[in-house]
Amino acid sequence: MRLLSAISGKHGNLPAPMSRTDQILAAFADAVLPHQAEAPQVSPETVVAFVDSFTQHMPRLFRLLFPVGLWLLEFCRLRSFSSRSRNHRITFLQKFSNSRIRIFRDLFKALKAICMMAYYSDARVQAALGYQHQPFLTEVKAARLKRYADEL
């Protein structure tokens, strides 16, 4: 049933099937996102949706190389990254982040930064932290108007 709906493009109530790169990113997000009881939980699928929208605004070269980096992470070892258990992925990423090879460290930092941006942009996380962006934006707008009033 799911295969037929995926072929026809009509998913109904079923979620759209994830691409392989989205599966790799979801596995990475599951390993790096906070999982403490007091921390709000953000699903890896939410992170994937955020990253999909974020990558559209990346420079063309980064947008093209982003999937290459995910594939590098996936097949860096003999066994694929996304097929490992969560604990094995966490251990692997700790080693990956301290690798002697700079591209591995840089890839880890970039992917983690994007995942953390997705996590902290979630409304539940912002509410748990007590962050209210609207008063801050109003204050910044007022300060800019005051600073640049003579140029307007």
N, C-alpha and C positions, 0 to 999 in steps of 0.2 A: 504494500500500500504506500509506504513512504517513498519507495523507488519510483512508483508511478506518478506520485504527486511531484516529486523532484524533476522528473522528465517533463511533465506537462507545465511546470512552472507555477502551479496552483497548490499552495501549501495548506489552505484552510486553517485549522487550528494547530497544525504541526509546525514546529520551528523550522526555518530554512536550514538545510544541511550546511555544516561548516566546511569551508575549504581546508585543505591540508595545512596551509600557513596559519589559518585561524586556529586550528587545533594545536599547533605548536605554540602560538602566542597564548592561548588559553592555558596550556600546561605550564608555561613560564609564569603567567600571572598567578596561577594557583599556588606556585611555589614561593613567590615573593610577597604576595599580599598578606597583611596581618590576619592571623587566625585566633587571636585571643578572644575569650568570652566577652570581655567588655568592649571590644572594638566592633564597630558596625561591619557587617559582612557585605562585600560587593562581589557579585558573581564574576567569574572569568569571562562569561559571555558579555557582560556589561563592559568590561575592559576591552574586549575585542571590538565591540561596536564603537567605543570611544576612539580606539586606535585607527579603525577604518576611516572614521571621519577626520581624524587628525592627520593621517598620511596624505590626504587630499591636498593639504596646505603645505606639505613639505616641498623643498626644491626638487626639481625633476630628478636629479641624480640620486638624492636620498630616497625618493619614492621608488626608483627602480632598484636600488640596492637593498632596500629594507627586506624584501622576501629572500634575497640571497643570504642576508645575515641570519634570518630565521632558519633557513635550510642548513647553514653552517652549524648552528646550534643543534639542530635535529640530528645531524649525522657526523658530529665531531668524534663520536665514539662508535664502536661496533654496533651497539644497541641504540635504537632511536630514543631521543630525549622524551618525547611525548608518551611513549609506551611504558616508561618507568613508573614506579610508585612515587607518591609525593615525597616521601623521605629520601629516596634515592635522587630525585630531582633537586631537592634542597642541598644535599651533600655535593652533587655534581656542580651546582651553581656556586657553591662556596669555593670549590677548586677552580672553577672557570673564572671567578672574579679575582683570584690570586695567581692566575696563570702567568708564566714567563712571556707568553706571546701577547703582545700589546693589543692586537686586533680582538682577541677574545675578551680581554679586560674592557676595552672600549665598547664592544658589542653588549656585554653584560650591563655596563653603566647606562648605555642608551636605552636598552629595553626596560631596565628597571625604572629609569626616570619617566619613561612614557607610561608605564603601568602605575606608577605612583601618582602621576598627574591625573590619570583616570580615576584612581581611588579617591584622591582628595577633591576632585570636582563633583563627586557624588553628593547629592543633597543630604543624605542621612549622615554621612561622615562630617560634613560641614556643620550640621545641626548638633552632632555629638561634641564637636570641638567648640561650639558656641560662636562660630564664625558667621557673621551676617554681612554679606557683601554690599547690600543696598546702602546702608548708612555710610560705608567707606567710599563708595562711588559718588555719593552726593557730596561728601566732604572734599574729595579730589576735584570734582567738577567746579565746586565753589572756589577752591584754591587756584585752579587754572584760570577761571574768569577774573579773579582778583589780580593775578600775576600778569595776564596778557590783555587786560581791559583796554589799555592805551593802544594796542595794535589792532583792535577790532574796529 
